[in-house]
Amino acid sequence: MNFQRIENIDVKGKRVFVRADLNLPIEAGKFKDSIRISKLLPTLELLIRKGAKVILGTNYGSPESGNKESTKPIYDSVVAQIKQIRFADTIELSELEKASHSLSEGDCLFLENLNNYEGEVKNDPEFAEKFSKIADIFVNEAFSLAHKNLATTVGITKFLPSYPGTLFFREIESLSNLIQRPDKPFVAIIGGSKVSSKLKILNSLLSRANTILIGGGMSYTFLKSRAIPVGSSVIEKDYEVLSHQFIDKAGIAGVEFQMPIDHVIADSFGDKAKTKNVDKMGIIDGWMGMDIGSKTISNYEKIIKNAGTIFWTGPMGVIELEKFGNGSLAIAKAIAKSNAKSVIGGEDTVGAVIKAGVSDKITHLSIGGGAALEFLEGKTLPAIKALIKEEE
């Protein structure tokens, strides 16, 4: 994909609309510090340094949610990082156009929640054209929304010179390398709670991966599909047959498929649950699997050590409960110690890497979410297609 890079574009004195996805997680009623902000900063700092007049916009809540709450609290999290930034307290496009013209070089204007505009989710061309008047150039830095057909990520490209941001470009580059030229052996580590959300990416990996390692809640559906007792672990009954069939398909494709061989189990779901380790695949009645066990960790570490490329998405256990985060932290550290090129995606998975203190040892931390998975599945994403069309 031959994108023109914003590093090579003259933006001095130009109004540049940067579309971000700063849909920050909330904990105890407050926005948590997020990797989404730190990942966005290089693009903002580049544009400011080159004398652009930056207009920064984001959604709060998914675009389809109808959530129109103010992005002012998100702005408050960003303001500590960017000095010359102010908040736009209006959604009137005519007022925003005036405000954009009043910016000085190096200034940044933070917009209200883009979910306020009805034309956003509909990708209404009339709205996209009106919105485009607030800027001279468009930079897409919302890769996590690249699979959605939105006015401020897709429609706007018909009215403004449009470019991928530094992170957007890096996401495409790193994910493309996984598809086109991974160093062998290619080890895919797939976790998370549901087979249903990962089956498409699993199927797409059969033609590329040498080994697939399974963890997280989804592993219990796979185990149950092979008649291995899983106690009270949560499974997806509707996906037992498909899970069984996938294991067979992996064997036919020559892909080594490994599941947990031991577990950390609990008698209930919560911080106060009684826990113990079981050194076998099966889980006793009345107990549920919460994390991979030490034997599984050791087994996976040996495979990771010899990998050429590693892709990991989805935690190995119930990572939101600290006592069940050991498996994910161990996998993160094992990847960091390897010499493999590594791409790690998903907010919880990336969070485990950061908590393990090894983020600087990972080739690429992806915050692409569902868009990244769809890209790896081979789908054409609307926001990427729009940028390519613009460049042609």
C-alpha positions as CSV (number, residue, x, y, z in Angstrom):
1,M,0.0,0.0,0.0
2,N,1.8,3.1,-1.2
3,F,0.5,5.8,1.1
4,Q,2.1,9.2,1.1
5,R,3.5,9.9,4.5
6,I,2.6,13.0,6.6
7,E,6.2,13.3,7.5
8,N,6.8,14.4,3.9
9,I,3.8,16.8,3.7
10,D,4.1,20.6,4.1
11,V,1.6,21.4,6.8
12,K,2.9,24.8,8.0
13,G,0.0,27.1,8.5
14,K,-2.5,24.5,7.3
15,R,-5.5,23.4,9.3
16,V,-5.1,19.6,9.9
17,F,-8.0,17.6,11.2
18,V,-6.7,14.5,13.1
19,R,-9.3,11.8,13.6
20,A,-8.4,9.8,16.7
21,D,-10.1,7.1,18.8
22,L,-9.7,8.3,22.4
23,N,-12.5,6.2,23.8
24,L,-10.7,5.8,27.1
25,P,-11.5,3.1,29.6
26,I,-13.2,4.2,32.9
27,E,-12.3,2.9,36.3
28,A,-14.0,4.0,39.5
29,G,-15.7,6.8,37.6
30,K,-12.5,8.2,36.3
31,F,-10.7,7.9,32.9
32,K,-7.7,5.7,33.2
33,D,-4.3,6.6,31.7
34,S,-4.4,4.9,28.4
35,I,-2.0,3.8,25.8
36,R,-4.3,5.4,23.2
37,I,-3.0,8.8,24.3
38,S,0.7,7.9,24.3
39,K,0.3,6.3,20.8
40,L,-1.4,9.4,19.4
41,L,1.3,11.9,20.7
42,P,4.0,11.3,18.0
43,T,1.5,12.4,15.3
44,L,0.3,15.4,17.2
45,E,3.9,16.5,18.2
46,L,5.0,16.1,14.6
47,L,2.2,18.3,13.2
48,I,2.7,20.9,15.9
49,R,6.4,21.0,15.4
50,K,5.9,21.5,11.6
51,G,3.6,24.5,12.3
52,A,0.2,22.9,11.6
53,K,-3.0,24.2,13.1
54,V,-4.4,21.0,14.6
55,I,-8.1,20.1,15.1
56,L,-8.4,16.9,17.1
57,G,-11.6,14.9,17.1
58,T,-12.7,11.6,18.7
59,N,-15.8,9.7,19.6
60,Y,-16.8,8.8,23.2
61,G,-18.6,5.6,23.2
62,S,-18.9,3.5,20.0
63,P,-20.1,5.6,17.1
64,E,-23.3,3.5,17.0
65,S,-24.0,3.8,20.7
66,G,-25.8,7.1,20.6
67,N,-23.6,8.3,23.5
68,K,-23.3,12.1,23.2
69,E,-21.6,12.8,26.5
70,S,-19.0,15.5,26.5
71,T,-15.4,14.7,25.6
72,K,-14.3,17.4,28.0
73,P,-13.1,14.7,30.5
74,I,-11.0,13.1,27.8
75,Y,-9.6,16.5,26.9
76,D,-8.6,16.9,30.5
77,S,-6.5,13.7,30.2
78,V,-4.9,15.0,27.0
79,V,-4.2,18.6,28.1
80,A,-1.3,17.5,30.4
81,Q,0.5,16.2,27.3
82,I,-0.1,19.0,24.9
83,K,0.6,22.6,25.9
84,Q,-1.1,24.7,23.2
85,I,-4.5,23.0,23.3
86,R,-8.0,24.3,24.0
87,F,-11.5,22.8,24.1
88,A,-14.2,23.6,21.6
89,D,-17.4,24.0,23.6
90,T,-19.7,24.0,20.5
91,I,-20.7,21.5,17.9
92,E,-22.0,24.1,15.4
93,L,-19.9,23.6,12.3
94,S,-20.0,27.2,11.3
95,E,-18.5,28.2,14.7
96,L,-15.9,25.4,14.5
97,E,-14.9,26.7,11.0
98,K,-14.3,30.2,12.5
99,A,-12.4,28.7,15.4
100,S,-10.2,26.7,13.1
101,H,-9.2,29.8,11.2
102,S,-8.4,31.6,14.4
103,L,-5.8,29.0,15.5
104,S,-2.1,30.0,15.4
105,E,0.6,27.7,14.1
106,G,1.2,24.9,16.6
107,D,-2.1,25.3,18.3
108,C,-4.6,22.5,18.8
109,L,-8.4,22.6,19.1
110,F,-10.0,19.6,20.8
111,L,-13.6,18.9,19.5
112,E,-16.7,17.8,21.3
113,N,-17.9,14.2,20.9
114,L,-18.2,13.3,17.2
115,N,-21.1,11.1,18.1
116,N,-23.2,14.3,18.3
117,Y,-23.5,14.4,14.5
118,E,-26.2,12.3,13.0
119,G,-24.4,12.2,9.7
120,E,-21.4,10.5,11.3
121,V,-22.6,6.9,11.5
122,K,-24.5,7.2,8.2
123,N,-21.5,8.5,6.4
124,D,-23.7,11.2,5.0
125,P,-21.9,12.9,2.2
126,E,-23.6,16.3,2.8
127,F,-22.4,16.2,6.4
128,A,-18.9,15.1,5.5
129,E,-18.6,18.0,3.1
130,K,-19.8,20.5,5.6
131,F,-17.5,19.0,8.3
132,S,-14.5,19.1,6.0
133,K,-14.6,22.9,5.9
134,I,-13.0,23.0,9.4
135,A,-9.7,21.8,7.9
136,D,-7.4,21.9,4.8
137,I,-5.9,18.4,5.4
138,F,-7.2,15.2,6.9
139,V,-5.0,12.7,8.9
140,N,-6.6,9.4,10.0
141,E,-5.2,8.2,13.3
142,A,-8.2,6.0,14.3
143,F,-7.1,2.6,13.0
144,S,-9.4,1.0,15.6
145,L,-12.3,2.4,13.6
146,A,-11.0,1.5,10.2
147,H,-13.6,-1.2,9.8
148,K,-16.5,1.2,10.2
149,N,-17.9,3.4,7.4
150,L,-18.0,6.8,9.1
151,A,-18.2,10.4,7.8
152,T,-15.1,11.5,9.7
153,T,-12.9,8.6,8.6
154,V,-14.2,7.7,5.1
155,G,-16.6,10.4,3.7
156,I,-14.2,13.2,4.5
157,T,-11.5,11.8,2.2
158,K,-13.6,12.9,-0.8
159,F,-13.2,16.5,0.2
160,L,-9.7,16.9,1.7
161,P,-6.2,15.6,0.9
162,S,-6.0,12.6,3.2
163,Y,-3.2,10.7,4.8
164,P,-2.6,8.0,7.4
165,G,-1.1,9.1,10.7
166,T,2.1,7.6,11.9
167,L,0.4,5.1,14.1
168,F,-2.2,4.2,11.4
169,F,0.6,3.6,9.0
170,R,2.5,1.5,11.6
171,E,-0.6,-0.6,12.2
172,I,-1.0,-1.4,8.5
173,E,2.8,-2.1,8.1
174,S,3.0,-4.4,11.1
175,L,-0.2,-6.3,10.4
176,S,0.7,-6.7,6.7
177,N,4.0,-8.2,7.7
178,L,2.1,-10.9,9.7
179,I,0.1,-11.8,6.5
180,Q,2.7,-11.5,3.8
181,R,6.2,-12.3,5.2
182,P,6.3,-13.6,8.8
183,D,9.6,-15.1,9.9
184,K,9.2,-18.8,10.6
185,P,8.3,-20.4,12.9
186,F,5.1,-18.3,13.1
187,V,3.5,-18.8,16.5
188,A,0.0,-17.4,17.1
189,I,-1.2,-17.1,20.7
190,I,-5.0,-16.7,20.9
191,G,-6.8,-16.1,24.2
192,G,-9.8,-14.3,25.5
193,S,-13.2,-15.4,26.7
194,K,-15.0,-16.6,23.5
195,V,-14.4,-18.9,20.6
196,S,-17.1,-17.0,18.7
197,S,-15.1,-13.8,18.6
198,K,-11.9,-15.5,17.5
199,L,-12.9,-18.3,15.1
200,K,-12.5,-16.2,12.0
201,I,-9.0,-15.1,12.9
202,L,-8.2,-18.7,13.9
203,N,-9.3,-19.9,10.5
204,S,-7.3,-17.2,8.7
205,L,-4.2,-18.3,10.6
206,L,-4.3,-21.9,9.4
207,S,-2.6,-20.9,6.1
208,R,0.2,-18.9,7.9
209,A,0.9,-20.1,11.4
210,N,3.1,-23.0,12.3
211,T,1.8,-23.3,15.9
212,I,-1.3,-22.0,17.6
213,L,-1.4,-21.8,21.4
214,I,-4.8,-21.4,23.1
215,G,-5.6,-19.8,26.4
216,G,-8.3,-17.9,28.2
217,G,-11.9,-18.7,28.6
218,M,-12.2,-19.9,25.1
219,S,-9.9,-22.8,25.8
220,Y,-12.6,-24.5,27.9
221,T,-14.9,-24.7,24.9
222,F,-12.1,-26.4,22.9
223,L,-11.4,-28.8,25.8
224,K,-15.1,-29.6,26.2
225,S,-15.3,-30.4,22.5
226,R,-12.7,-33.1,23.1
227,A,-14.7,-34.6,26.0
228,I,-12.3,-33.2,28.6
229,P,-14.1,-32.3,31.9
230,V,-14.2,-28.5,32.4
231,G,-16.2,-28.4,35.6
232,S,-18.3,-25.1,35.9
233,S,-16.1,-23.2,33.4
234,V,-18.0,-21.0,31.1
235,I,-18.3,-22.5,27.6
236,E,-20.1,-21.7,24.4
237,K,-22.3,-24.7,23.6
238,D,-23.1,-23.5,20.1
239,Y,-19.4,-23.6,19.3
240,E,-18.4,-27.0,20.6
241,V,-18.8,-28.7,17.2
242,L,-17.0,-25.9,15.4
243,S,-14.2,-26.0,18.0
244,H,-13.9,-29.8,17.5
245,Q,-13.8,-29.3,13.7
246,F,-11.2,-26.6,13.9
247,I,-8.8,-28.8,15.8
248,D,-9.1,-31.4,13.0
249,K,-8.6,-28.7,10.4
250,A,-5.4,-27.6,12.1
251,G,-4.1,-31.1,12.0
252,I,-4.9,-31.5,8.3
253,A,-3.2,-28.1,7.6
254,G,-0.1,-29.3,9.5
255,V,-0.5,-26.6,12.2
256,E,0.5,-27.6,15.7
257,F,-2.5,-26.8,18.0
258,Q,-1.9,-26.7,21.7
259,M,-4.4,-26.3,24.6
260,P,-3.8,-25.8,28.3
261,I,-2.6,-29.0,30.0
262,D,-3.2,-27.6,33.6
263,H,-5.1,-24.8,35.2
264,V,-5.6,-22.4,38.0
265,I,-9.2,-23.0,39.1
266,A,-11.6,-21.3,41.5
267,D,-14.9,-22.2,43.2
268,S,-16.5,-18.9,42.2
269,F,-15.9,-15.9,40.0
270,G,-14.4,-13.1,42.2
271,D,-11.5,-11.8,44.2
272,K,-12.6,-13.8,47.3
273,A,-12.9,-17.1,45.5
274,K,-11.0,-20.2,46.8
275,T,-8.3,-21.2,44.3
276,K,-6.1,-24.1,43.6
277,N,-3.9,-25.6,40.9
278,V,-4.7,-28.7,39.0
279,D,-1.9,-30.4,37.1
280,K,-4.0,-32.1,34.5
281,M,-6.3,-31.1,31.6
282,G,-9.6,-31.9,33.4
283,I,-11.3,-29.6,35.9
284,I,-13.4,-31.1,38.7
285,D,-17.1,-30.4,39.2
286,G,-18.0,-27.2,41.0
287,W,-14.8,-25.4,40.0
288,M,-14.0,-23.2,37.0
289,G,-10.9,-22.6,35.0
290,M,-9.5,-19.0,35.6
291,D,-5.9,-19.1,34.2
292,I,-3.4,-21.4,32.6
293,G,-1.3,-23.4,35.0
294,S,2.5,-23.6,35.4
295,K,3.0,-26.7,33.2
296,T,1.1,-24.9,30.3
297,I,3.2,-21.7,30.9
298,S,6.4,-23.8,30.7
299,N,5.3,-25.6,27.6
300,Y,4.3,-22.3,25.9
301,E,7.5,-20.6,26.9
302,K,9.6,-23.3,25.1
303,I,7.6,-22.8,21.9
304,I,7.8,-19.0,22.2
305,K,11.6,-19.1,22.7
306,N,12.2,-20.6,19.3
307,A,9.6,-18.5,17.4
308,G,10.5,-16.2,14.4
309,T,7.3,-14.3,14.5
310,I,4.7,-14.1,17.3
311,F,1.1,-12.7,17.2
312,W,-0.8,-12.6,20.5
313,T,-4.3,-11.4,21.1
314,G,-6.5,-12.2,24.1
315,P,-5.4,-12.8,27.7
316,M,-4.6,-16.2,29.1
317,G,-6.8,-15.9,32.1
318,V,-9.3,-13.6,33.9
319,I,-6.9,-10.8,33.9
320,E,-9.2,-8.3,35.5
321,L,-8.8,-10.2,38.7
322,E,-5.2,-9.9,39.8
323,K,-4.8,-13.4,41.2
324,F,-5.5,-14.8,37.7
325,G,-3.2,-12.6,35.7
326,N,0.0,-14.7,36.2
327,G,-0.4,-16.6,32.9
328,S,-0.7,-13.5,30.8
329,L,2.2,-11.8,32.6
330,A,4.4,-14.9,32.1
331,I,3.6,-15.1,28.4
332,A,4.3,-11.4,28.0
333,K,7.8,-11.9,29.6
334,A,8.5,-14.9,27.5
335,I,7.7,-13.0,24.3
336,A,10.0,-10.2,25.4
337,K,12.9,-12.6,26.0
338,S,12.5,-14.1,22.6
339,N,14.2,-12.9,19.4
340,A,11.0,-13.0,17.5
341,K,9.3,-10.2,15.7
342,S,6.2,-9.7,17.9
343,V,2.8,-8.1,17.4
344,I,0.4,-7.9,20.3
345,G,-3.1,-6.7,20.1
346,G,-6.2,-6.1,22.2
347,E,-6.5,-3.6,25.1
348,D,-6.3,-6.3,27.9
349,T,-3.4,-8.1,26.2
350,V,-1.5,-4.9,25.7
351,G,-2.3,-4.0,29.3
352,A,-0.7,-7.2,30.4
353,V,2.5,-6.4,28.5
354,I,2.6,-2.9,30.1
355,K,2.0,-4.4,33.6
356,A,4.8,-6.9,33.0
357,G,7.1,-4.0,32.2
358,V,8.2,-5.3,28.9
359,S,6.5,-3.1,26.4
360,D,9.8,-1.8,25.1
361,K,10.8,-5.3,24.1
362,I,7.7,-5.8,21.8
363,T,8.0,-5.0,18.1
364,H,4.5,-3.5,17.8
365,L,1.7,-3.0,20.4
366,S,-1.5,-2.8,18.3
367,I,-4.6,-0.9,19.6
368,G,-6.5,-1.8,16.5
369,G,-9.0,-4.0,18.3
370,G,-11.7,-5.5,16.0
371,A,-10.3,-3.6,13.0
372,A,-6.9,-5.3,13.4
373,L,-8.6,-8.7,13.5
374,E,-10.7,-8.0,10.4
375,F,-7.6,-6.8,8.6
376,L,-5.8,-10.1,9.5
377,E,-8.8,-12.0,8.3
378,G,-8.2,-10.5,4.9
379,K,-11.1,-8.1,4.8
380,T,-11.0,-4.7,3.0
381,L,-11.5,-2.0,5.6
382,P,-13.4,1.1,4.5
383,A,-11.1,3.7,6.0
384,I,-8.0,2.1,4.5
385,K,-9.6,1.8,1.1
386,A,-10.7,5.5,1.3
387,L,-7.1,6.6,1.8
388,I,-5.7,4.4,-1.0
389,K,-8.3,5.8,-3.4
390,E,-7.4,9.3,-2.4
391,E,-3.7,8.6,-3.2
392,E,-4.5,7.0,-6.6
